[in-house]
Amino acid sequence: QVQLVESGGGLVQPGGSLRLSCAASGSIFSIYAMGWYRQAPGKERELVADITSGGNTNYADSVKGRFTISRNNAKNTVYLQMNSLKPEDTAVYYCNIRYRSDYARYLELWGQGTLVTVSS
């Protein structure tokens, strides 16, 4: 059984910063990729950033230059450093993992979500 635990969300003023963390634990054979998605009220869930096992990264155009995704492979943890936050960044942020278990080659799991609110 694999679990994801997210942390780091909260209320921040425009221009401020937050750092999100997502730790995976359980019967993981290997991780293909981990990433962050977000969903604002009334909008579809969208990719924010992801990072593959090889270190390749992908960012939404709206966050390029402001957000940085990183990982600690030894701890199976992914981070999202969010700088210069804007009100438009307000959303529930979800961690996502694509991984291999002992018995399945491809699995996907979502975290519980953490709320980021950017407001004065």
Secondary structure, DSSP 4 states (H G I P E B T S, - for coil): -EEEEEE--EEE-TT--EEEEEEEEES-SEEEEEEEEEE-TTS--EEEEEEETT--EEE-GGGTTTEEEEEEGGGTEEEEEE-S--GGG-EEEEEEEEEE-SS-S-EEEE---EEEEE--
